[in-house]
Amino acid sequence: MDELDALRQMRTALTREESSNRLALRANWRATPSRRSRRGFRVPMVSMMATATLAAVTLAAISLTSGRDQSVRPGGPHTPANALLVAAANVRTGPTGTYWHTTVITGKIYAVGQNARDHYKFEARMQYDDWTDQNGRACGTIQNLPARPWTAGDRRKWQNAGAPTKVRVPTQDGPGVLFLESPKKEQPCRENGERRFFGMTPRQLAALPTEPKQLENALLDLTGNWEAYAPKVTRQPMRALQGEKRVRALSDVAGTLLARAPAPPAVRAAAFRMLATLPGVKIEGTTTDPLGRTGVMVSLPLETTIPLGLSTAPRRLGTYRRQWIINADNGTLLAMRDLVATPPRGSLDLPPGDDGKPRRLTVGSQPDRFHKPGEVSEYETYKVVEWTDTAPR
């Protein structure tokens, strides 16, 4: 995709080649005309994102860590204005370099097992490194990171099951297998062409307004496919959206400005201030992100987290809410995570596949079918966000 590769569709190691539909979801598509040769963290965005040549079967290696309580417990007397405005005031400044470099680690939590009582959860992870020069020329690498049990309790259950070297997991495209070993291969930085962020070049990003209201007004002029549920791609100015749809689109672009795009510090500060003015944004206390960093939770008023512009949506049967984790002390966005609001239930007819046969989405195909409300379904962390003079390998 052309911008944040926006929430890169979190992917697992499947025992079969991915369908063309799935590969398309990993392409650079969002706010600019469809250009399928990109990677994207489904940044993926977009999709925080991968090229079709790299979308082959992947292997994951197991690395056991201490358990983590992943349920979110709201709390704290904070308001959006205080934490977000503190973050805006503390956005780090510094010299630019030859390359804008980001390291994004994405994770998806899979349920292993056949029932709610005896299942355990596994975390499948990918790392995306992207370099963009000041003219927008970009390249990137994709790396499998070791998969692992999600919590200490999940590790015990996995060990009690005999510590299998591969586990079967459900995916929305059919059964899959996670292999718990992975050959380490050095990946070259693959050229991605000219990088754009919701259609904006690095020079256009540098020219964005630095006052929150003016920034919002400028972003509302962006044209893209902003609908979460749409039978076909429909491009329109963000200004045409109202209510929650507009909040969703603005917060999505703000996340790109803070976590992926080479936006100047003053524009990042304005993005934090703009977010503080959006209706329904709430502060929910403190937490740690999947990398163990402490931050403030910012909940967005979204009932679903299906990526914007996904023409095949809805793909999931549950509902989800999005949460940011920010470090207000240095004005950085540490992570985004999607929390289960309503666990998957029921079924849904889907358009025919490439073979023309009818398809049906069911609870049994959902990776998080046994998740409880408040548990993490998937996440994206921003490990490195910086200017550097070090060239990609």
PyMOL commands that set and color helices and strands:
alter all, ss='L'
color gray80, all
select helices_A, chain A and resi 20-25+52-54+80-89+152-160+202-206+212-219+238-240+243-259+265-277+363-365
alter helices_A, ss='H'
color red, helices_A
select strands_A, chain A and resi 99-112+120-133+137-149+166-171+174-179+190-194+223-224+236-237+282-288+294-299+319-327+332-342+347-350+359-362+376-388
alter strands_A, ss='S'
color yellow, strands_A
deselect
rebuild
show_as cartoon
